[in-house]
């Protein structure tokens, strides 16, 4: 996986962290979790805010969390 595979990354994160609400994750943790994914092979320096936002948005789409607290 590469940084540009945002949907695939989001699915992998949702599978690996099913109890995490992706709307509440900070980008520092998100970036680290992506780097720790099996099959992630891209350069850590190639991440950026826009890429992390895209991953987070896809993860929100994939998650079962809703906004009702």
Long-range contacts (C-beta under 8 A, 24 or more apart in sequence): 1-37, 1-39, 1-40, 1-41, 1-42, 2-40, 2-41, 2-42, 3-34, 3-42, 3-46, 3-47, 3-51, 4-51, 6-51, 6-54, 6-55, 6-57, 6-58, 7-58, 9-34, 9-37, 9-40, 9-55, 9-58, 10-55, 10-56, 10-57, 10-58, 10-59, 10-61, 10-62, 11-58, 11-62, 12-37, 12-38, 12-39, 13-37, 13-55, 13-59, 14-59, 14-62, 14-63, 21-63, 21-65, 22-56, 22-59, 22-60, 22-63, 22-65, 23-56, 23-60, 23-65, 23-67, 25-56, 27-52, 27-56, 30-55, 30-56
